[in-house]
Amino acid sequence: MQCLRSNVPGVSASLINSARAKPVNAVRSMGGGGMWKAHQPFVTNGDSGVPSLHGDIPKPAFRDDHRKDNWRNQTNAAERHATNNLSTYMMVGAGGGAALYMAKYTLYGLALMLGPGRDMYAAAAIEVDLATIPEGKNAVFTWRGKPLFIRHRTPEEIASAQSTDIATLRDPQADTERCQNEKYLICLGVCTHLGCVPIAHAGDYKGYYCPCHGSHYDTCARIMKGPAPLNLEVPKHDFLTDTLVIIGKED
């Protein structure tokens, strides 16, 4: 038996001795003619752990410079794209956030500068077609940033408001003082206690009710019971026709 890659007698002898020293697990198989044959296992070339046909392959050294903990020193950081960019990302993100914050308030200030002034908003007037409000309903509008109530009162509600004894009221006002047209009540939907928005057709007097602290108003929006000190405010308004009113027009 000789080495496949060498005819040197010394190498062949060493391989034979190595093969003889190892136990052979014979595997019997039926060959041609019914005879049993024993096959030897594969024999390696010494202790290199590689087949004898490739015995010239050098064995790796496995030094520290080949280990994974030293991998950063083996390649160029720019080529492997493994640099720590956290600080760069943080700077870019912080700069972008600051830029967006400044841009927001710059545009907001520009809009305020080019838009109408606060005095124009305060003097804004609206016209309302009262014919669109059914009888017995309370319509809600927005006027100067506040809720505006316009109520088309029924004959029963008008009679109830006009029959109230003014002397018993906390904030005495007659129904005729508050309603230029007895069919329509126009007032601000802001409770005079703490500025809440009352609920229409609720409370003990079926006018307005503030559920926050329990203020009850009648069908003329006058305070009847609860902590509110005053009646609901009636804004300045003028009837252009029987069914068209302008609210908030300054003289």
Phi, psi and omega in degrees: 000125179235161179291145182290334185251002183212142175254013181288124184300326182294318180293318181296321180295320180295321180294321180295318180294323179294321180291325180288330182287336183270143177292143181252121176267095184288134177247114182273138178219151181278112178266192178291142180083007176076015180266145179272136179234146178252130180252132177280148176291169181294133183255129180270167182271090179069215181260014180286341177075015179238154178300153183297336180291334180241038182290349180275359179285126183290147179277132181295151184274334182056045178282173183296330181287350176263354184280162186292328182291349179249020187289335181293334181273357184267337183230168179277129183297326180291330181279323182271356175056046182245019179287154180275105184260016183299315181296322178295316179297321179295319179294318179294317179295316179295318178295319178295319178296317178296321179295318178295321179297316180292322180295323180300309183285336173294314178293323179296315178295323178295320179294321178293324181290320182275340182279176178293153182285170180294329179294328178289321176296319182294329182268009183293140179237149179233151174250138182232132175272106184290342180293343180276355182258115181294157179294136181087001181253155178241114180267146182242127178236166174250124182223119181055037177079009181236153175287137180241125179261131171233116187245127175269101188280148176276163177303324178294319179293322178295316181295321179294320180290321183284339181272357181287136178286116185296329183295338181271358185274148177289320176239087189295121174209135178282158180296325180290336177287331186262337183236109177293321173246117188300341180285334189237128173255126180239118181207165176277139180272053181231117180297137182281003177275293181227017174083019177283169179260115181290164178258132181282153177058039181221170180093180183290339185247009175057024175261275177222148182221129177261110184285349183294312182227008171081043176267131181248133178239151179272189183286001172249010179064033175261142182289128181246328182200143179118182186280348182296133184276335188230166174289163174296139186290138175256114180286164178291131180210154180225138178272118175281321173222186180293335183237011179232123182233144174246132186242130175088013180283127179273149180288000000 
